[in-house]
Amino acid sequence: MVSREKQRELLLQLREVYPAHASFRVNSEEEAREVAANLRYLEEHRLCVADVQISGDGSAIQLGAASITAIGLDFLADDGGLSAILGVVTVKLHADTIRDLIAAKIEATAMPAEEKSALKQRLAALPQKALEAAATDLMRTGLDHLPDALHWLSRLLGL
């Protein structure tokens, strides 16, 4: 009863009349159930606002006006709309966190203890700008080994 095709059709109809509301005319009880189910589903995902009334036993369905939301408009937009711009996430790592991550990797290597110690001392003395450059280079190196990174990501996500 809930279908992607019907949901898209309903959203496109709502977009056509935006910012006004739309009413849906149906020809049968079966069509009313289909429209009601899809509008309710879209509303639960905040893609539209719909006045759908269903009796307790499900025998009577009343379709009121519906309107598309900003999220619904962005969902239909090829570029993701303003949600794609406003939803950007910036990740910042503190310099000490970067140092700790690199130091842990140094510690996990099989090199002699005095070499590890010398590397970690130099790491601790790095100014923040040099540390940022090193982190960027490490990121590039990791991305250059993308098959390894994809394998790691798959494991992380349980795929």
C-alpha angles and dihedrals in degrees: 000000000000109000136174091223093055092044091053091047091052093046091049090051090050092048090054092061098035127168088026125072124254131215122209123222116205131192100207144021089249091055090047090054091049094049092044093049093048094044090049090050092049090047092051087056090047093242092123143003113234136177100221117161120191122179119240093257092042093241097118127049125185119189114203129178122310134193135190119245129221088259089054092050091049090047089058094044115101091224097042092255122237090329089070091053098040094041095062111132119212116204117202124188118199115234091244090054091053090048091049092050093050092043091052090052091049090050091051093057125097095237120123117280095245091055090049090050093049092049093048091049091052090046091052090051095050113116116237094255091054090047091052090051090049091049090050091050091048090051091051091048090050092050090048086061091051097150088058090045091049090051090050091047092049090052091047092052093044095243 
